């Protein structure tokens, strides 16, 4: 027996602009660390990821024994000014995301413009539901780590 159901495609867009009191190179390096081996999940639990920082590089959660979760592919990288990733990210249903970090520096302060756009079947999740908080937590960790490095 087969069934056919029509579902609507949902979209969301999250845009954040942050100023971080650290040079652009330090901020870019910190983004790669915090999205990669120093990544954390809910309640700050370690959730290390692999981020291959080159065009076509993978962003994934490696659980060992050929197990894990593919999050995306580096679509564009121009250190230290741009990191762009496309893929399903955390969504385990038909969906695609584009995540961009664009960095500029002025007087030792780095401005980070972050954009996450997604579309697909979101399985009843409200647009952006909970995602905004996750990105806010990541940005907070990036700011804190980058400013600590810059203060050394």
Secondary structure, 3 states (H helix, E strand, C coil): CCCCCCCCCEEEEEEEEEEECCCHHHHHHHHHHHHCCCCECHHHCECCCEECCCCCCEEEEEEECCEEEEEEEEEEEECCCEEEEEECCCCCCCEEEEEEEEEEEECCEEEEEEEEEEEECCCCCCCCCCHHHHHHHHHHHHHHHHHHHHHC
